[in-house]
Amino acid sequence: MKKRVFWLVILLLFGYIVFQKIADGPPNVGGHMETLREATGVEYQSLQIAKDQIYQGDLLLVNKDYPVHEAGVKSDVVRLSEHEELLQGYRLLDDRIEVSERVAKVFLEMVEAAQQDNVTHFILNSGYRGMEEQEKLYEEMGPAYAMPSGYSEHNVGSALDIGSTQMKMEHAPEGKWLEDHSWKYGFILRYPKDKVAITGTVFEPWHFRYVGLPHSAIMKQNNFSLEEYLDYLKGKRRISVTNDGKICEINYYPVDEEMTIKVPISSNYEISGDNMGGVIVTSCVNEEKKG
């Protein structure tokens, strides 16, 4: 009888250990993968994360405390006036406006969706700014209206100042539509009225930042600013969400040096630094593929 109890305890203990491995998600370094694979049936692959990855990606925090690193500037910045296929459904304030080509394509999708709701008077007032342009703006406008060179999201290439040709954005249908729907396309209103104490920036109803899905959806649902969302991820380390028919796992890893992490082979994954000392790895699979 005592021997049966002993083996029962051993089996329960082993089951608890396996459960904990599943609940904790894939380890951020090698080891224990055979046990995890046997327990979950999920195959993982290894990825090398260099320390510079902290400064690259869609989730970078850029403000007065965390400047843009050279590696953080989008490599696909284009002048929109030279790409007619990206200029449908909105106007440019200036023919010199530049932005990440990938972000411009998503913005175009968003504008087309707004047109289906009879919201049609968009104008793009600003996009990517080089360091010299940002410094000139800072000198002309002052700290109340501009950030110094290197400390503005516009120095990255994924921030847009979007306006209406009819009226100010705080009153325009374009501003209201973006506030309600931009999250569906990976954009966030970066400086909301109720987050001034957190962002340190006055309400800017025209300034939208691309962070990608599912992050924009999570932020919208929880009324998170980017600062709050990154703090949330850092505290949780791992969250799982369902978005648009996909199951996404989001893991936060502090990075002090080059390291190896694990992601499911069957997933689409993206890696972004937070510009503060960590990386966020997002892997998504279609719901029908899970299991």
C-alpha positions in Angstrom: 0.0 0.0 0.0 2.8 2.4 1.0 4.6 1.6 -2.3 1.5 2.4 -4.3 1.1 5.8 -2.5 4.8 6.5 -3.1 4.5 5.9 -6.9 1.3 7.9 -7.0 3.1 10.8 -5.5 5.9 10.5 -8.0 3.4 10.4 -10.9 1.6 13.5 -9.6 4.8 15.3 -9.2 5.9 14.5 -12.7 2.6 15.6 -14.1 2.9 18.9 -12.2 6.3 19.5 -13.7 5.1 18.9 -17.2 2.1 21.2 -16.6 4.4 24.0 -15.4 6.6 23.7 -18.5 3.5 24.0 -20.7 2.1 27.0 -18.7 5.5 28.8 -18.8 5.8 28.5 -22.5 8.9 27.7 -24.5 12.1 28.4 -22.5 14.3 31.3 -23.7 17.4 29.2 -23.9 18.1 25.6 -24.9 17.3 22.6 -22.7 14.1 20.8 -21.7 12.8 21.0 -25.2 12.4 17.2 -25.6 10.1 17.1 -22.5 8.1 20.1 -23.9 7.8 18.6 -27.3 6.5 15.3 -25.9 4.0 17.0 -23.7 2.6 19.5 -26.2 3.2 17.9 -29.7 4.6 21.3 -30.8 7.9 21.5 -32.7 10.2 24.4 -31.9 13.1 26.0 -33.8 15.9 28.1 -32.3 16.5 31.7 -33.1 19.6 33.8 -32.3 18.8 37.2 -30.8 21.6 39.8 -31.0 21.7 42.6 -28.5 21.1 45.1 -31.3 17.7 43.6 -31.8 16.6 45.7 -28.8 16.7 48.8 -31.0 14.8 47.4 -34.0 11.1 46.7 -34.7 7.6 48.0 -34.6 7.3 48.3 -30.8 10.1 50.6 -30.0 9.5 53.2 -27.3 10.8 56.5 -28.5 10.6 59.5 -26.2 12.7 62.0 -24.3 14.3 59.1 -22.3 14.8 56.6 -25.1 16.2 58.0 -28.4 16.2 56.2 -31.8 19.3 54.2 -32.6 20.5 54.0 -36.1 19.4 50.4 -36.3 15.9 51.5 -35.4 15.3 53.6 -38.6 13.1 51.7 -41.1 15.1 50.5 -44.0 12.3 50.7 -46.5 11.5 54.5 -46.3 10.3 55.8 -49.6 9.1 59.2 -51.0 5.4 58.8 -51.5 5.1 61.3 -54.4 7.3 58.9 -56.4 5.0 55.9 -55.8 1.6 56.6 -57.4 0.3 53.2 -56.3 0.6 54.3 -52.7 -1.2 57.6 -53.2 -4.8 56.5 -53.7 -7.6 58.1 -51.6 -5.7 60.8 -49.7 -3.6 63.9 -50.4 -0.1 64.9 -49.4 0.6 68.2 -47.7 4.1 68.1 -49.2 5.6 66.1 -52.1 8.7 65.4 -50.0 6.9 63.3 -47.4 8.5 60.0 -46.8 7.4 56.9 -44.8 8.2 53.2 -44.5 6.8 51.5 -47.6 5.3 48.7 -45.5 3.5 51.2 -43.3 2.3 53.2 -46.3 0.7 50.0 -47.8 -1.2 49.4 -44.5 -2.2 53.0 -44.3 -3.6 52.7 -47.9 -5.7 49.7 -46.8 -7.0 51.7 -43.9 -7.9 54.7 -46.1 -9.8 52.4 -48.5 -11.7 50.9 -45.6 -12.7 54.4 -44.4 -14.0 55.3 -47.9 -16.5 52.4 -47.5 -17.9 54.4 -44.6 -17.9 57.6 -46.6 -15.0 59.1 -44.7 -12.8 60.4 -47.6 -11.0 63.6 -46.8 -7.6 62.4 -45.5 -4.4 64.3 -45.9 -1.0 63.1 -44.8 0.9 66.0 -43.2 4.1 64.3 -42.1 5.9 61.0 -42.0 9.5 60.1 -41.7 11.9 62.9 -40.8 15.7 62.6 -41.0 17.8 63.8 -38.0 18.6 67.2 -39.6 15.0 67.9 -40.5 13.9 67.0 -37.0 16.6 69.3 -35.4 15.5 72.2 -37.7 11.9 71.7 -36.7 12.8 71.6 -33.0 14.7 74.8 -33.4 11.8 76.5 -35.1 8.9 75.2 -33.0 10.6 74.7 -29.6 10.1 71.9 -27.0 6.4 72.6 -26.6 5.7 71.5 -30.1 8.6 69.3 -31.2 11.1 66.8 -29.9 14.9 67.2 -30.4 16.6 65.2 -33.1 16.6 61.5 -32.4 13.8 61.6 -29.8 10.8 61.7 -32.1 8.9 58.8 -33.5 9.1 60.5 -36.9 12.8 59.6 -36.9 11.8 55.9 -37.2 9.5 55.9 -40.2 6.4 54.3 -38.8 4.6 57.4 -37.4 2.1 59.4 -39.4 0.6 62.8 -38.9 -2.8 62.4 -40.5 -5.2 65.3 -41.0 -8.5 66.2 -42.6 -8.9 68.6 -45.5 -12.2 69.8 -44.0 -11.4 70.7 -40.4 -9.2 70.0 -37.4 -8.8 66.3 -36.6 -10.4 66.6 -33.1 -13.7 67.5 -34.8 -13.3 65.8 -38.2 -15.0 62.5 -39.2 -11.5 61.3 -40.3 -10.2 61.7 -36.7 -13.2 59.9 -35.2 -13.0 57.1 -37.7 -9.3 56.5 -37.1 -9.8 56.6 -33.3 -12.4 53.9 -33.6 -10.9 51.7 -36.4 -7.2 52.3 -36.8 -6.4 49.5 -34.4 -7.8 47.0 -36.9 -4.9 47.9 -39.2 -2.1 47.9 -36.6 -2.2 51.6 -35.8 -2.6 53.3 -32.5 -3.4 56.9 -31.5 -0.1 57.5 -29.9 -0.8 60.5 -27.7 -4.4 60.2 -26.4 -6.1 62.9 -24.3 -6.3 60.7 -21.2 -2.7 59.5 -21.3 -0.8 62.8 -21.2 0.6 62.1 -17.7 2.0 58.8 -19.0 3.2 59.7 -22.4 4.6 63.1 -21.4 3.1 64.5 -24.6 0.1 66.7 -25.1 -3.0 65.3 -26.9 -2.2 64.9 -30.6 -5.3 63.7 -32.5 -3.4 63.5 -35.7 -0.4 61.4 -34.6 -0.8 57.7 -35.4 1.9 55.1 -34.9 2.1 51.6 -36.6 2.8 48.9 -34.0 1.1 45.9 -35.8 -1.4 43.3 -34.9 -2.3 41.8 -32.5 -0.6 44.5 -30.4 -2.9 47.4 -31.5 -5.9 45.2 -30.7 -4.7 44.5 -27.2 -3.9 48.1 -26.6 -7.3 49.2 -27.8 -9.1 46.6 -25.7 -7.2 47.6 -22.5 -6.9 51.3 -23.2 -3.1 51.0 -23.0 -0.7 53.6 -24.2 2.5 52.2 -25.7 4.3 52.9 -22.4 1.6 50.9 -20.5 1.6 48.1 -22.9 5.3 47.5 -22.8 5.2 47.6 -19.0 2.4 45.1 -19.1 4.4 42.7 -21.3 7.5 43.1 -19.2 5.5 42.2 -16.1 3.6 39.3 -17.6 6.5 37.9 -19.7 4.1 35.7 -21.7 0.5 36.2 -22.9 -1.7 34.4 -25.4 -4.5 36.1 -27.4 -6.9 35.2 -30.2 -7.1 37.8 -33.0 -8.8 37.6 -36.4 -8.8 33.8 -36.4 -5.3 33.5 -35.2 -3.9 32.3 -31.8 -0.9 34.5 -30.9 1.6 34.0 -28.2 3.6 37.0 -27.1 6.8 36.6 -25.1 9.0 39.3 -23.6 12.7 38.5 -23.1 15.2 40.8 -21.3 18.4 40.9 -23.4 21.8 41.5 -21.9 23.8 39.7 -24.5 23.3 37.4 -27.6 20.9 34.7 -26.7 18.9 31.8 -28.1 15.1 31.6 -28.0 12.5 29.1 -29.2 9.5 29.6 -31.5 7.0 27.1 -32.9 8.1 26.0 -36.4 4.5 26.1 -37.7 4.0 29.8 -36.7 4.5 33.1 -38.3 6.7 35.1 -36.0 7.9 38.7 -35.6 10.6 40.1 -33.3 10.7 43.6 -32.0 12.9 45.3 -29.5 11.4 47.7 -27.0 14.3 50.2 -27.2 14.8 49.8 -23.4 16.5 46.4 -22.9 14.2 43.7 -24.1 12.7 42.0 -27.1 9.1 41.0 -27.8 8.6 37.8 -29.9 5.1 37.4 -31.4 4.2 34.0 -33.0 0.8 33.3 -34.5 -0.9 30.3 -35.9 -4.4 29.9 -37.5 -6.9 28.5 -35.0 -7.7 25.5 -37.2 -4.0 24.5 -37.2 -3.7 24.5 -33.4 -3.5 21.0 -32.0 
